[in-house]
Amino acid sequence: MSGREAVIEARGICNRFGSQSVHEQLDLDLYRGEILAVVGGSGSGKSVLLRSIIGLRRPNEGLIKVFGEDLASLRDEQRSQVERRFGVLFQKGALFSSLTVTENVALPLIEHAGLSRDDAEHLAGVKLALAGLPLSAADKYPSSLSGGMIKRAALARALALDPDILFLDEPTAGLDPIGAAAFDQLILTLRDALGLSVFLITHDLDTLYTITDRVAVLSQKKVLVAGPLAEVEQTNDPWIHEYFHGPRGRAAEHAAASAGQER
Amino acid sequence: MEPMTTPSATLDTTCQPACLRIAGDWTLAHYASLRRDSEQLRTQSTSDAIADLSQLGNLDTAGASLLAELLGAERLSHCTEDLPEASRALLKTVYCSVQDYCIPVKAPERNVLLLLLERIGSAVDTLWQDSLQLLGFVGLILETLVRRLFQPHRWRVTPVVAHIEQTGLDAAPIVALLTFLVGAVVAFLGATVLAAFGATIFTVDLVAFSFLREFAVLLTAILMAGRTASAFTAQIGSMKANEEIDAIRTLGLNPMELLVVPRVLALLISLPLLTFVAMICGIVGGAVVCALTLDISPAMFLSLLQSDIGVQHFLVGLAKAPFFAFLIAAIGCLEGFKVSGSAESVGAHTTSAVVQSIFVVIVLDAVAALFCMEMGW
């Protein structure tokens, strides 16, 4: 593990809201080309951790290095350069409600890749198709889309610039099982083809068993354990045991195992 | 990172069959030029040419989509054997997803005159529909008000008081300051104009008449339209966008009773009170100017006020306040309910609420002025 290059290094992160502490001395690495899933109970600070890493929230203490650089100490121009290599899928999609779906995806292409409007909208169409959004939805405004469609459109926007790191906040929540499975496959394909590193927050045990390389469990204000799934499952902690060996965990494990045998 | 190499697609016709040579990095950075090239190549007859991808460098989704469009499924499946596994998978994924996906044709340009007519027509129609909706909404509010009037246990006192604080108490300073200044300006104006006739003493009448009958209530109503109607629209609108209104309905509660009636009642109480404050401040503003520039002492100002100005002017002014209040609150709330999903819609309806309520207030004031003149009040 030590030989691999870390694209994100978080060291000694403390996040506090008033007197309430969410993270205390939290350490986490994301290695190049891996899919890291972050799991934890509701309110364990998964989204706060994500916001800290992408620079939306400055942690009260600690250092976060992305591609070896401390985002907080960079000047605006350099920071924007680094941020261009992020693709972020927010929990509720966060599509711009005044733009159509195509324009949402075309926006970063026009602003950062310097494409003409026509080129950008053509490429946006490709990204939308890749994310599995039906053609009929491309000219609609986000307010008239279903939850699953918003997820797909937001993924297309996150992928617009072919980022190096993809941050996904509960990507498969609200998708039907077929859509969720296709989503998992898409992430795998993109990771293999583009060498993406994926930081994935999820409650979806099927996703966990199908595509993740490593799992980090967030509990008791820190990363309790981070490692390959098999290793994490065996950790002697009541919460982890309940999580992976509860009825849902067992079902997902069987499903993943039988799918593996068929292949 | 490897050095970037300029990508290219060239048709080599020297060999038989013709060979399409793909080289370099097919990435987003070169998207614009690559798209031009590949569209040009597609117009030439390249469908029977074999493709050579051995020189292909880096590949991302942008480049893969162009390759997929250029080569098509059949050739992609033949010529990609020598590519790395990952690039092949990417090409396949991109191809599978874009094959039924064509960019829709843009609608043809239409005649400007027709468009203009269409917009005028739809604007008139919207105006008509809006007026109907407002009348319907006013009826709904009155019905709810009357029904709740006889059920004192269902009166919602706390929200009414909270809204009175927001719309009345919090607005008092700005109303007072504004009307004080306008009162002073009117007095200055009167002093200047009336001086030519040697009738500067009538400045007192001018200030008192204008503020009691018109200015106090009009200025307050316009301020409330800007301050309160917009707040009501934004509050109810963001609740609507967040599905909170739907939640209220599914809980078996009535949004009219919960959200609209307290706001209407609060404004019905606070606007007349603010109008009274505005009258006092306007007249004080006039009195200050009179004392400073016309040598009319405050005591004299007051005695002139008492002898010349009948109480009916005060009543006419104050009587208009509840009507204005009701309409401002109704328009503010109605526009809030019209909001649909997006943040932009909240903004559009907030603007519309302010414009409509100022318009309605001024029109109603003009009608009232005519009416009072005919009645001799």
Interface residues (C-beta under 8 A of the other chain):
Chain A: S97 S98 L109 A113 G114 L115 S116 D119 E121 H122 L123 G125 V126 K127 L128 A129 L130 G132 L135 A138 D139 Y141 P142 S143 S144 L159 L161 D162 L186 T189 L190 D192 A193 L194 G195
Chain B: T27 L28 A29 Y31 A32 R35 L59 D60 T61 A62 A64 S65 E85 A86 S87 A89 L90 T93 V94 S97 V98 D100 Y101 C102 I103 P104 S340 G341 S342 A343 E344 S345
